[in-house]
Amino acid sequence: MSYPSAEGSKVQYRIHVFSCTQVKGDEEAHSDAAELGWYTLEVSLNLPLAPGMKQHILDLPGCR
């Protein structure tokens, strides 16, 4: 799912949401990303986020 960036912003972003019960192995970013990580909902909401992203996350099914 992707959302447009704030008006006037030259930055574009995309968020992919996965629901997991078990994660194994080491994450590895490839050429399309500077970094990659797995975060719980609680941790995600405390990360530095693009404007409006917190509300988009909370609006996802199962996040409230």
All heavy atoms as TSV, in Angstrom:
chain	resi	resn	atom	element	x	y	z
A	1	MET	N	N	0.864	-1.154	0.000
A	1	MET	CA	C	0.000	0.000	0.000
A	1	MET	C	C	0.911	1.217	0.000
A	1	MET	O	O	1.869	1.282	0.731
A	1	MET	CB	C	-0.862	-0.087	1.259
A	1	MET	CG	C	-1.629	1.131	1.594
A	1	MET	SD	S	-2.661	0.907	3.070
A	1	MET	CE	C	-3.458	-0.629	2.779
A	2	SER	N	N	0.621	2.183	-0.829
A	2	SER	CA	C	1.430	3.396	-0.822
A	2	SER	C	C	0.523	4.606	-0.720
A	2	SER	O	O	-0.649	4.551	-1.069
A	2	SER	CB	C	2.311	3.483	-2.064
A	2	SER	OG	O	1.510	3.596	-3.223
A	3	TYR	N	N	1.086	5.670	-0.231
A	3	TYR	CA	C	0.352	6.906	-0.030
A	3	TYR	C	C	1.138	8.038	-0.662
A	3	TYR	O	O	2.359	8.014	-0.660
A	3	TYR	CB	C	0.171	7.185	1.462
A	3	TYR	CG	C	-0.611	6.128	2.158
A	3	TYR	CD1	C	0.023	5.111	2.844
A	3	TYR	CD2	C	-1.991	6.126	2.113
A	3	TYR	CE1	C	-0.705	4.125	3.484
A	3	TYR	CE2	C	-2.724	5.136	2.746
A	3	TYR	CZ	C	-2.078	4.148	3.431
A	3	TYR	OH	O	-2.790	3.170	4.045
A	4	PRO	N	N	0.449	9.039	-1.183
A	4	PRO	CA	C	1.197	10.189	-1.716
A	4	PRO	C	C	1.900	10.936	-0.592
A	4	PRO	O	O	1.427	10.953	0.536
A	4	PRO	CB	C	0.111	11.045	-2.362
A	4	PRO	CG	C	-1.160	10.616	-1.710
A	4	PRO	CD	C	-0.973	9.181	-1.289
A	5	SER	N	N	3.018	11.529	-0.917
A	5	SER	CA	C	3.753	12.319	0.058
A	5	SER	C	C	3.028	13.633	0.308
A	5	SER	O	O	2.130	14.018	-0.433
A	5	SER	CB	C	5.169	12.593	-0.439
A	5	SER	OG	O	5.873	11.380	-0.553
A	6	ALA	N	N	3.443	14.335	1.357
A	6	ALA	CA	C	2.851	15.625	1.692
A	6	ALA	C	C	2.961	16.575	0.503
A	6	ALA	O	O	3.905	16.506	-0.283
A	6	ALA	CB	C	3.552	16.212	2.909
A	7	GLU	N	N	1.997	17.469	0.381
A	7	GLU	CA	C	1.974	18.418	-0.729
A	7	GLU	C	C	3.285	19.199	-0.798
A	7	GLU	O	O	3.788	19.688	0.211
A	7	GLU	CB	C	0.806	19.386	-0.544
A	7	GLU	CG	C	0.606	20.304	-1.726
A	7	GLU	CD	C	-0.625	21.164	-1.581
A	7	GLU	OE1	O	-1.616	20.707	-0.993
A	7	GLU	OE2	O	-0.567	22.296	-2.061
A	8	GLY	N	N	3.851	19.283	-1.979
A	8	GLY	CA	C	5.091	20.017	-2.172
A	8	GLY	C	C	6.346	19.209	-1.864
A	8	GLY	O	O	7.444	19.672	-2.107
A	9	SER	N	N	6.195	18.004	-1.341
A	9	SER	CA	C	7.354	17.186	-0.994
A	9	SER	C	C	7.892	16.480	-2.231
A	9	SER	O	O	7.137	16.039	-3.087
A	9	SER	CB	C	6.959	16.137	0.052
A	9	SER	OG	O	8.049	15.264	0.290
A	10	LYS	N	N	9.211	16.386	-2.319
A	10	LYS	CA	C	9.837	15.653	-3.414
A	10	LYS	C	C	10.112	14.201	-3.019
A	10	LYS	O	O	10.629	13.432	-3.796
A	10	LYS	CB	C	11.132	16.339	-3.821
A	10	LYS	CG	C	10.891	17.704	-4.419
A	10	LYS	CD	C	12.181	18.355	-4.833
A	10	LYS	CE	C	11.870	19.723	-5.410
A	10	LYS	NZ	N	13.052	20.414	-5.868
A	11	VAL	N	N	9.748	13.845	-1.801
A	11	VAL	CA	C	10.003	12.502	-1.282
A	11	VAL	C	C	8.782	11.627	-1.499
A	11	VAL	O	O	7.661	12.031	-1.225
A	11	VAL	CB	C	10.339	12.564	0.223
A	11	VAL	CG1	C	10.510	11.162	0.786
A	11	VAL	CG2	C	11.578	13.407	0.459
A	12	GLN	N	N	8.993	10.445	-2.013
A	12	GLN	CA	C	7.929	9.459	-2.164
A	12	GLN	C	C	8.258	8.284	-1.250
A	12	GLN	O	O	9.423	7.961	-1.054
A	12	GLN	CB	C	7.847	8.961	-3.612
A	12	GLN	CG	C	7.467	10.046	-4.599
A	12	GLN	CD	C	6.024	10.486	-4.428
A	12	GLN	OE1	O	5.121	9.664	-4.264
A	12	GLN	NE2	N	5.806	11.787	-4.451
A	13	TYR	N	N	7.267	7.661	-0.684
A	13	TYR	CA	C	7.519	6.517	0.175
A	13	TYR	C	C	6.450	5.463	-0.049
A	13	TYR	O	O	5.388	5.728	-0.580
A	13	TYR	CB	C	7.580	6.919	1.645
A	13	TYR	CG	C	6.293	7.516	2.179
A	13	TYR	CD1	C	5.345	6.714	2.807
A	13	TYR	CD2	C	6.022	8.877	2.061
A	13	TYR	CE1	C	4.171	7.248	3.288
A	13	TYR	CE2	C	4.854	9.413	2.550
A	13	TYR	CZ	C	3.932	8.597	3.159
A	13	TYR	OH	O	2.773	9.127	3.632
A	14	ARG	N	N	6.756	4.254	0.363
A	14	ARG	CA	C	5.837	3.139	0.244
A	14	ARG	C	C	5.963	2.313	1.510
A	14	ARG	O	O	7.061	2.095	2.009
A	14	ARG	CB	C	6.188	2.294	-0.969
A	14	ARG	CG	C	5.227	1.131	-1.177
A	14	ARG	CD	C	5.502	0.460	-2.468
A	14	ARG	NE	N	5.104	1.400	-3.518
A	14	ARG	CZ	C	4.800	1.032	-4.743
A	14	ARG	NH1	N	4.876	-0.225	-5.083
A	14	ARG	NH2	N	4.454	1.920	-5.646
A	15	ILE	N	N	4.851	1.856	2.017
A	15	ILE	CA	C	4.877	0.991	3.191
A	15	ILE	C	C	4.243	-0.346	2.816
A	15	ILE	O	O	3.239	-0.397	2.115
A	15	ILE	CB	C	4.147	1.641	4.393
A	15	ILE	CG1	C	4.243	0.732	5.608
A	15	ILE	CG2	C	2.703	1.956	4.062
A	15	ILE	CD1	C	3.742	1.377	6.886
A	16	HIS	N	N	4.880	-1.395	3.244
A	16	HIS	CA	C	4.354	-2.742	3.059
A	16	HIS	C	C	4.103	-3.304	4.452
A	16	HIS	O	O	4.993	-3.267	5.297
A	16	HIS	CB	C	5.349	-3.631	2.313
A	16	HIS	CG	C	5.613	-3.170	0.922
A	16	HIS	ND1	N	4.857	-3.586	-0.145
A	16	HIS	CD2	C	6.523	-2.297	0.428
A	16	HIS	CE1	C	5.300	-3.004	-1.241
A	16	HIS	NE2	N	6.319	-2.220	-0.914
A	17	VAL	N	N	2.922	-3.813	4.669
A	17	VAL	CA	C	2.552	-4.317	5.985
A	17	VAL	C	C	2.344	-5.818	5.894
A	17	VAL	O	O	1.617	-6.296	5.020
A	17	VAL	CB	C	1.262	-3.635	6.500
A	17	VAL	CG1	C	0.860	-4.200	7.837
A	17	VAL	CG2	C	1.460	-2.131	6.572
A	18	PHE	N	N	2.985	-6.539	6.792
A	18	PHE	CA	C	2.854	-7.983	6.863
A	18	PHE	C	C	2.505	-8.368	8.286
A	18	PHE	O	O	3.036	-7.793	9.227
A	18	PHE	CB	C	4.175	-8.680	6.484
A	18	PHE	CG	C	4.655	-8.347	5.110
A	18	PHE	CD1	C	5.506	-7.283	4.895
A	18	PHE	CD2	C	4.242	-9.098	4.026
A	18	PHE	CE1	C	5.953	-6.959	3.631
A	18	PHE	CE2	C	4.680	-8.786	2.750
A	18	PHE	CZ	C	5.536	-7.717	2.558
A	19	SER	N	N	1.636	-9.314	8.435
A	19	SER	CA	C	1.318	-9.846	9.754
A	19	SER	C	C	2.035	-11.184	9.891
A	19	SER	O	O	1.859	-12.074	9.063
A	19	SER	CB	C	-0.198	-10.037	9.878
A	19	SER	OG	O	-0.505	-10.621	11.114
A	20	CYS	N	N	2.873	-11.297	10.911
A	20	CYS	CA	C	3.685	-12.502	11.092
A	20	CYS	C	C	3.510	-13.044	12.501
A	20	CYS	O	O	3.393	-12.281	13.453
A	20	CYS	CB	C	5.159	-12.192	10.877
A	20	CYS	SG	S	5.532	-11.498	9.280
A	21	THR	N	N	3.532	-14.326	12.626
A	21	THR	CA	C	3.539	-14.943	13.945
A	21	THR	C	C	4.935	-15.422	14.307
A	21	THR	O	O	5.237	-15.609	15.466
A	21	THR	CB	C	2.554	-16.124	14.017
A	21	THR	OG1	O	2.893	-17.068	12.993
A	21	THR	CG2	C	1.127	-15.635	13.814
A	22	GLN	N	N	5.779	-15.616	13.308
A	22	GLN	CA	C	7.141	-16.070	13.562
A	22	GLN	C	C	8.045	-15.550	12.451
A	22	GLN	O	O	7.726	-15.680	11.277
A	22	GLN	CB	C	7.192	-17.593	13.596
A	22	GLN	CG	C	8.536	-18.143	13.975
A	22	GLN	CD	C	8.502	-19.661	14.053
A	22	GLN	OE1	O	7.896	-20.314	13.212
A	22	GLN	NE2	N	9.141	-20.207	15.049
A	23	VAL	N	N	9.141	-14.951	12.827
A	23	VAL	CA	C	10.110	-14.447	11.858
A	23	VAL	C	C	11.444	-15.098	12.165
A	23	VAL	O	O	11.909	-15.065	13.296
A	23	VAL	CB	C	10.232	-12.907	11.937
A	23	VAL	CG1	C	11.281	-12.407	10.964
A	23	VAL	CG2	C	8.894	-12.240	11.664
A	24	LYS	N	N	12.051	-15.715	11.149
A	24	LYS	CA	C	13.343	-16.359	11.333
A	24	LYS	C	C	14.329	-15.806	10.320
A	24	LYS	O	O	13.938	-15.342	9.264
A	24	LYS	CB	C	13.216	-17.871	11.143
A	24	LYS	CG	C	12.335	-18.525	12.177
A	24	LYS	CD	C	12.226	-20.027	12.138
A	24	LYS	CE	C	12.599	-20.759	10.909
A	24	LYS	NZ	N	12.407	-22.191	10.974
A	25	GLY	N	N	15.585	-15.851	10.652
A	25	GLY	CA	C	16.626	-15.413	9.732
A	25	GLY	C	C	16.972	-13.949	9.921
A	25	GLY	O	O	16.405	-13.251	10.746
A	26	ASP	N	N	17.927	-13.505	9.142
A	26	ASP	CA	C	18.390	-12.125	9.206
A	26	ASP	C	C	17.822	-11.358	8.028
A	26	ASP	O	O	17.875	-11.822	6.893
A	26	ASP	CB	C	19.917	-12.067	9.159
A	26	ASP	CG	C	20.546	-12.748	10.367
A	26	ASP	OD1	O	20.003	-12.600	11.468
A	26	ASP	OD2	O	21.586	-13.409	10.187
A	27	GLU	N	N	17.283	-10.159	8.311
A	27	GLU	CA	C	16.792	-9.336	7.223
A	27	GLU	C	C	17.971	-8.747	6.453
A	27	GLU	O	O	19.060	-8.575	7.003
A	27	GLU	CB	C	15.867	-8.227	7.734
A	27	GLU	CG	C	16.537	-7.193	8.581
A	27	GLU	CD	C	16.482	-7.501	10.068
A	27	GLU	OE1	O	15.990	-8.541	10.505
A	27	GLU	OE2	O	16.980	-6.646	10.820
A	28	GLU	N	N	17.752	-8.473	5.170
A	28	GLU	CA	C	18.823	-7.930	4.340
A	28	GLU	C	C	18.207	-6.993	3.304
A	28	GLU	O	O	17.374	-7.416	2.505
A	28	GLU	CB	C	19.566	-9.063	3.638
A	28	GLU	CG	C	20.693	-8.608	2.766
A	28	GLU	CD	C	21.393	-9.777	2.073
A	28	GLU	OE1	O	21.328	-10.906	2.558
A	28	GLU	OE2	O	21.993	-9.516	1.022
A	29	ALA	N	N	18.599	-5.734	3.344
A	29	ALA	CA	C	18.136	-4.773	2.344
A	29	ALA	C	C	18.874	-5.025	1.036
A	29	ALA	O	O	20.051	-5.354	1.026
A	29	ALA	CB	C	18.380	-3.357	2.831
A	30	HIS	N	N	18.162	-4.885	-0.059
A	30	HIS	CA	C	18.778	-5.048	-1.380
A	30	HIS	C	C	18.863	-3.687	-2.063
A	30	HIS	O	O	18.715	-2.654	-1.410
A	30	HIS	CB	C	17.986	-6.063	-2.200
A	30	HIS	CG	C	18.130	-7.463	-1.674
A	30	HIS	ND1	N	19.181	-8.274	-1.997
A	30	HIS	CD2	C	17.371	-8.160	-0.805
A	30	HIS	CE1	C	19.061	-9.429	-1.364
A	30	HIS	NE2	N	17.975	-9.387	-0.628
A	31	SER	N	N	19.043	-3.666	-3.352
A	31	SER	CA	C	19.288	-2.414	-4.075
A	31	SER	C	C	18.122	-1.434	-4.015
A	31	SER	O	O	18.296	-0.253	-4.271
A	31	SER	CB	C	19.623	-2.717	-5.536
A	31	SER	OG	O	18.528	-3.362	-6.161
A	32	ASP	N	N	16.936	-1.901	-3.676
A	32	ASP	CA	C	15.770	-1.018	-3.651
A	32	ASP	C	C	15.542	-0.359	-2.297
A	32	ASP	O	O	14.585	0.389	-2.133
A	32	ASP	CB	C	14.518	-1.795	-4.061
A	32	ASP	CG	C	14.198	-2.930	-3.104
A	32	ASP	OD1	O	15.119	-3.396	-2.402
A	32	ASP	OD2	O	13.036	-3.340	-3.049
A	33	ALA	N	N	16.395	-0.621	-1.315
A	33	ALA	CA	C	16.182	-0.070	0.025
A	33	ALA	C	C	17.511	0.167	0.726
A	33	ALA	O	O	18.461	-0.596	0.561
A	33	ALA	CB	C	15.342	-1.029	0.854
A	34	ALA	N	N	17.543	1.242	1.522
A	34	ALA	CA	C	18.744	1.525	2.309
A	34	ALA	C	C	18.825	0.609	3.514
A	34	ALA	O	O	19.900	0.228	3.945
A	34	ALA	CB	C	18.746	2.987	2.762
A	35	GLU	N	N	17.682	0.275	4.088
A	35	GLU	CA	C	17.658	-0.629	5.238
A	35	GLU	C	C	16.315	-1.319	5.313
A	35	GLU	O	O	15.352	-0.941	4.655
A	35	GLU	CB	C	17.960	0.110	6.528
A	35	GLU	CG	C	16.984	1.214	6.876
A	35	GLU	CD	C	17.400	1.957	8.134
A	35	GLU	OE1	O	16.976	1.526	9.213
A	35	GLU	OE2	O	18.139	2.939	8.007
A	36	LEU	N	N	16.245	-2.350	6.126
A	36	LEU	CA	C	15.056	-3.180	6.277
A	36	LEU	C	C	14.965	-3.617	7.720
A	36	LEU	O	O	15.993	-3.855	8.358
A	36	LEU	CB	C	15.171	-4.404	5.363
A	36	LEU	CG	C	14.182	-5.525	5.581
A	36	LEU	CD1	C	12.878	-5.183	4.876
A	36	LEU	CD2	C	14.731	-6.816	5.042
A	37	GLY	N	N	13.772	-3.718	8.252
A	37	GLY	CA	C	13.620	-4.203	9.621
A	37	GLY	C	C	12.207	-4.678	9.877
A	37	GLY	O	O	11.277	-4.334	9.156
A	38	TRP	N	N	12.067	-5.488	10.889
A	38	TRP	CA	C	10.757	-5.972	11.340
A	38	TRP	C	C	10.459	-5.282	12.661
A	38	TRP	O	O	11.289	-5.274	13.567
A	38	TRP	CB	C	10.792	-7.492	11.566
A	38	TRP	CG	C	10.997	-8.268	10.305
A	38	TRP	CD1	C	12.172	-8.775	9.851
A	38	TRP	CD2	C	9.998	-8.629	9.352
A	38	TRP	NE1	N	11.969	-9.426	8.662
A	38	TRP	CE2	C	10.640	-9.365	8.333
A	38	TRP	CE3	C	8.625	-8.403	9.256
A	38	TRP	CZ2	C	9.956	-9.869	7.239
A	38	TRP	CZ3	C	7.947	-8.916	8.163
A	38	TRP	CH2	C	8.609	-9.634	7.183
A	39	TYR	N	N	9.265	-4.703	12.777
A	39	TYR	CA	C	8.905	-3.951	13.970
A	39	TYR	C	C	7.495	-4.297	14.413
A	39	TYR	O	O	6.614	-4.499	13.580
A	39	TYR	CB	C	8.973	-2.434	13.699
A	39	TYR	CG	C	10.301	-1.984	13.179
A	39	TYR	CD1	C	10.519	-1.816	11.819
A	39	TYR	CD2	C	11.348	-1.730	14.052
A	39	TYR	CE1	C	11.750	-1.405	11.338
A	39	TYR	CE2	C	12.581	-1.321	13.579
A	39	TYR	CZ	C	12.778	-1.158	12.221
A	39	TYR	OH	O	13.993	-0.760	11.753
A	40	THR	N	N	7.285	-4.317	15.700
A	40	THR	CA	C	5.926	-4.490	16.218
A	40	THR	C	C	5.152	-3.195	15.973
A	40	THR	O	O	5.740	-2.141	15.676
A	40	THR	CB	C	5.939	-4.765	17.738
A	40	THR	OG1	O	6.475	-3.615	18.395
A	40	THR	CG2	C	6.741	-6.012	18.084
A	41	LEU	N	N	3.841	-3.258	16.113
A	41	LEU	CA	C	3.016	-2.069	15.957
A	41	LEU	C	C	3.465	-0.982	16.928
A	41	LEU	O	O	3.640	0.176	16.547
A	41	LEU	CB	C	1.543	-2.406	16.184
A	41	LEU	CG	C	0.586	-1.218	16.185
A	41	LEU	CD1	C	0.592	-0.501	14.843
A	41	LEU	CD2	C	-0.812	-1.668	16.562
A	42	GLU	N	N	3.678	-1.352	18.183
A	42	GLU	CA	C	4.057	-0.378	19.198
A	42	GLU	C	C	5.373	0.312	18.858
A	42	GLU	O	O	5.504	1.526	18.970
A	42	GLU	CB	C	4.145	-1.042	20.579
A	42	GLU	CG	C	2.825	-1.534	21.129
A	42	GLU	CD	C	2.330	-2.842	20.492
A	42	GLU	OE1	O	3.148	-3.597	19.897
A	42	GLU	OE2	O	1.120	-3.095	20.552
A	43	VAL	N	N	6.357	-0.452	18.427
A	43	VAL	CA	C	7.653	0.121	18.056
A	43	VAL	C	C	7.495	0.990	16.804
A	43	VAL	O	O	8.040	2.089	16.719
A	43	VAL	CB	C	8.711	-0.987	17.836
A	43	VAL	CG1	C	9.977	-0.421	17.228
A	43	VAL	CG2	C	9.024	-1.682	19.151
A	44	SER	N	N	6.727	0.518	15.828
A	44	SER	CA	C	6.529	1.262	14.586
A	44	SER	C	C	5.985	2.655	14.839
A	44	SER	O	O	6.403	3.621	14.195
A	44	SER	CB	C	5.558	0.519	13.657
A	44	SER	OG	O	6.084	-0.714	13.268
A	45	LEU	N	N	5.057	2.765	15.767
A	45	LEU	CA	C	4.433	4.053	16.036
A	45	LEU	C	C	5.368	5.030	16.728
A	45	LEU	O	O	5.083	6.222	16.797
A	45	LEU	CB	C	3.157	3.856	16.854
A	45	LEU	CG	C	2.048	3.085	16.127
A	45	LEU	CD1	C	0.877	2.851	17.055
A	45	LEU	CD2	C	1.621	3.805	14.861
A	46	ASN	N	N	6.501	4.543	17.231
A	46	ASN	CA	C	7.476	5.404	17.883
A	46	ASN	C	C	8.712	5.670	17.034
A	46	ASN	O	O	9.648	6.321	17.483
A	46	ASN	CB	C	7.878	4.814	19.239
A	46	ASN	CG	C	6.738	4.910	20.231
A	46	ASN	OD1	O	6.289	6.003	20.552
A	46	ASN	ND2	N	6.248	3.778	20.688
A	47	LEU	N	N	8.714	5.189	15.798
A	47	LEU	CA	C	9.809	5.466	14.873
A	47	LEU	C	C	9.606	6.856	14.260
A	47	LEU	O	O	8.483	7.362	14.238
A	47	LEU	CB	C	9.814	4.432	13.737
A	47	LEU	CG	C	10.172	3.003	14.105
A	47	LEU	CD1	C	9.922	2.079	12.919
A	47	LEU	CD2	C	11.620	2.905	14.548
A	48	PRO	N	N	10.674	7.476	13.751
A	48	PRO	CA	C	10.472	8.730	13.030
A	48	PRO	C	C	9.703	8.409	11.740
A	48	PRO	O	O	10.148	7.592	10.943
A	48	PRO	CB	C	11.888	9.229	12.723
A	48	PRO	CG	C	12.794	8.098	13.014
A	48	PRO	CD	C	12.063	7.092	13.843
A	49	LEU	N	N	8.527	8.983	11.597
A	49	LEU	CA	C	7.649	8.671	10.467
A	49	LEU	C	C	7.387	9.905	9.615
A	49	LEU	O	O	7.426	11.029	10.112
A	49	LEU	CB	C	6.309	8.124	10.974
A	49	LEU	CG	C	6.365	6.844	11.798
A	49	LEU	CD1	C	5.009	6.565	12.430
A	49	LEU	CD2	C	6.813	5.672	10.938
A	50	ALA	N	N	7.074	9.679	8.348
A	50	ALA	CA	C	6.658	10.767	7.463
A	50	ALA	C	C	5.361	11.351	7.993
A	50	ALA	O	O	4.576	10.650	8.647
A	50	ALA	CB	C	6.466	10.227	6.048
A	51	PRO	N	N	5.111	12.633	7.729
A	51	PRO	CA	C	3.870	13.256	8.209
A	51	PRO	C	C	2.636	12.462	7.790
A	51	PRO	O	O	2.511	12.060	6.639
A	51	PRO	CB	C	3.892	14.635	7.529
A	51	PRO	CG	C	5.331	14.904	7.263
A	51	PRO	CD	C	5.940	13.564	6.966
A	52	GLY	N	N	1.758	12.204	8.740
A	52	GLY	CA	C	0.527	11.480	8.476
A	52	GLY	C	C	0.639	9.962	8.485
A	52	GLY	O	O	-0.355	9.250	8.439
A	53	MET	N	N	1.867	9.435	8.548
A	53	MET	CA	C	2.055	7.975	8.461
A	53	MET	C	C	1.483	7.249	9.660
A	53	MET	O	O	0.928	6.161	9.521
A	53	MET	CB	C	3.549	7.670	8.318
A	53	MET	CG	C	3.822	6.280	7.830
A	53	MET	SD	S	3.323	6.179	6.113
A	53	MET	CE	C	2.493	4.635	6.107
A	54	LYS	N	N	1.607	7.830	10.849
A	54	LYS	CA	C	1.081	7.174	12.051
A	54	LYS	C	C	-0.415	6.892	11.886
A	54	LYS	O	O	-0.877	5.790	12.175
A	54	LYS	CB	C	1.333	8.032	13.288
A	54	LYS	CG	C	0.880	7.382	14.574
A	54	LYS	CD	C	1.270	8.241	15.769
A	54	LYS	CE	C	0.902	7.574	17.069
A	54	LYS	NZ	N	1.351	8.348	18.226
A	55	GLN	N	N	-1.159	7.866	11.387
A	55	GLN	CA	C	-2.601	7.666	11.204
A	55	GLN	C	C	-2.878	6.613	10.143
A	55	GLN	O	O	-3.774	5.800	10.297
A	55	GLN	CB	C	-3.299	8.979	10.848
A	55	GLN	CG	C	-4.807	8.858	10.882
A	55	GLN	CD	C	-5.315	8.415	12.248
A	55	GLN	OE1	O	-4.960	8.991	13.272
A	55	GLN	NE2	N	-6.145	7.392	12.273
A	56	HIS	N	N	-2.077	6.580	9.066
A	56	HIS	CA	C	-2.257	5.552	8.043
A	56	HIS	C	C	-2.042	4.167	8.641
A	56	HIS	O	O	-2.773	3.227	8.336
A	56	HIS	CB	C	-1.277	5.759	6.875
A	56	HIS	CG	C	-1.625	6.914	5.999
A	56	HIS	ND1	N	-2.843	7.082	5.399
A	56	HIS	CD2	C	-0.871	7.965	5.601
A	56	HIS	CE1	C	-2.840	8.179	4.682
A	56	HIS	NE2	N	-1.655	8.738	4.791
A	57	ILE	N	N	-1.049	4.032	9.486
A	57	ILE	CA	C	-0.774	2.726	10.127
A	57	ILE	C	C	-1.944	2.346	11.004
A	57	ILE	O	O	-2.425	1.208	10.962
A	57	ILE	CB	C	0.538	2.776	10.928
A	57	ILE	CG1	C	1.738	2.921	9.993
A	57	ILE	CG2	C	0.680	1.518	11.808
A	57	ILE	CD1	C	3.052	3.199	10.698
A	58	LEU	N	N	-2.428	3.284	11.823
A	58	LEU	CA	C	-3.544	2.981	12.726
A	58	LEU	C	C	-4.828	2.655	11.970
A	58	LEU	O	O	-5.688	1.931	12.488
A	58	LEU	CB	C	-3.771	4.154	13.675
A	58	LEU	CG	C	-2.678	4.372	14.704
A	58	LEU	CD1	C	-2.907	5.679	15.449
A	58	LEU	CD2	C	-2.611	3.204	15.671
A	59	ASP	N	N	-4.967	3.144	10.742
A	59	ASP	CA	C	-6.155	2.870	9.934
A	59	ASP	C	C	-6.125	1.512	9.262
A	59	ASP	O	O	-7.112	1.073	8.687
A	59	ASP	CB	C	-6.343	3.959	8.865
A	59	ASP	CG	C	-6.767	5.283	9.455
A	59	ASP	OD1	O	-7.253	5.311	10.615
A	59	ASP	OD2	O	-6.617	6.310	8.768
A	60	LEU	N	N	-4.983	0.816	9.296
A	60	LEU	CA	C	-4.887	-0.508	8.686
A	60	LEU	C	C	-5.744	-1.510	9.446
A	60	LEU	O	O	-5.854	-1.421	10.681
A	60	LEU	CB	C	-3.427	-0.981	8.652
A	60	LEU	CG	C	-2.522	-0.193	7.733
A	60	LEU	CD1	C	-1.058	-0.557	8.017
A	60	LEU	CD2	C	-2.852	-0.468	6.275
A	61	PRO	N	N	-6.346	-2.455	8.751
A	61	PRO	CA	C	-7.162	-3.471	9.441
A	61	PRO	C	C	-6.375	-4.187	10.529
A	61	PRO	O	O	-5.228	-4.573	10.333
A	61	PRO	CB	C	-7.537	-4.448	8.321
A	61	PRO	CG	C	-7.392	-3.659	7.062
A	61	PRO	CD	C	-6.287	-2.665	7.325
A	62	GLY	N	N	-6.978	-4.339	11.697
A	62	GLY	CA	C	-6.372	-5.074	12.799
A	62	GLY	C	C	-5.396	-4.274	13.649
A	62	GLY	O	O	-4.807	-4.810	14.573
A	63	CYS	N	N	-5.209	-2.994	13.350
A	63	CYS	CA	C	-4.231	-2.197	14.092
A	63	CYS	C	C	-4.840	-1.430	15.252
A	63	CYS	O	O	-4.132	-0.733	15.963
A	63	CYS	CB	C	-3.503	-1.228	13.162
A	63	CYS	SG	S	-2.305	-2.076	12.127
A	64	ARG	N	N	-6.111	-1.523	15.475
A	64	ARG	CA	C	-6.735	-0.824	16.614
A	64	ARG	C	C	-7.312	-1.805	17.565
A	64	ARG	O	O	-7.694	-2.853	17.292
A	64	ARG	CB	C	-7.807	0.120	16.135
A	64	ARG	CG	C	-7.188	1.295	15.418
A	64	ARG	CD	C	-8.198	2.394	15.332
A	64	ARG	NE	N	-7.588	3.463	14.583
A	64	ARG	CZ	C	-7.590	4.709	14.992
A	64	ARG	NH1	N	-8.136	5.060	16.101
A	64	ARG	NH2	N	-7.038	5.639	14.259
